[in-house]
């Protein structure tokens, strides 16, 4: 799928030359000067949101259904924020490759994220929303990341059979209630038998309150997966 998209991206680049989304400098959507102004996202425990070594979940925060850790590349600000919004709302696939290239070095942190046995799962959209948008931005970015990190990519295992109100305008408590029970596994028994001992990474473009990641993790661990991390391009 991505190879086909990439051929269209090359044609698009010829017709519409790239300019930095922040300063307008030609050559790239994300120029080095504007990217340097964006701080890397701090590594925090995904449960209490306080500082944590390598983003691991604190021993006193962990429970049997919680994420084992969380890693985001950048703060959701400046040119990174504009790039994500461009990808999400303007159907601009061409920015995806730059977003991943900019964040890829930050993904290579010590710990489980260096393992080559990771399975990356993008947070799914409900089919109606994906059909309206034409793509799932988490899947576009996640497939690129998995390819560059030599991880297995699986966008078929985690499903979103029920639609939800968009999370963007909801508070933390409302987000948790809105997303609860909205994910399912296509083959739950296979998840436990085949991948139970593997490391899974649930991937999304932006991490806000963590409600979506937490629910996806709960579904995977309930099916028998032992280790699940969250990862995103940016964190608010």
Buried (B, 14 or more C-beta within 10 A) or exposed (E): EBEEBBEEBEEEEEEEEBBBBBEEBEEBBBBEEBBEEBEEBEBBBBBEBEEBEBBBBBEEBBEEBBBBBBBBBBBBBBBBBBBBBBBBEEEBBBBBBBBBEBBBEBBEBEBBBEEEEBBBBBBBBBEEBBEEEEBBBBBBBBBBBBEBBEBBBBBEBBBBEEEBEEBEEBEEEBBBEBBEEBBBBEEBEBBBEBBEEBBBBBBBBBBBBBBBBBBBBBBBBBBBBBBBBBBBBBBE
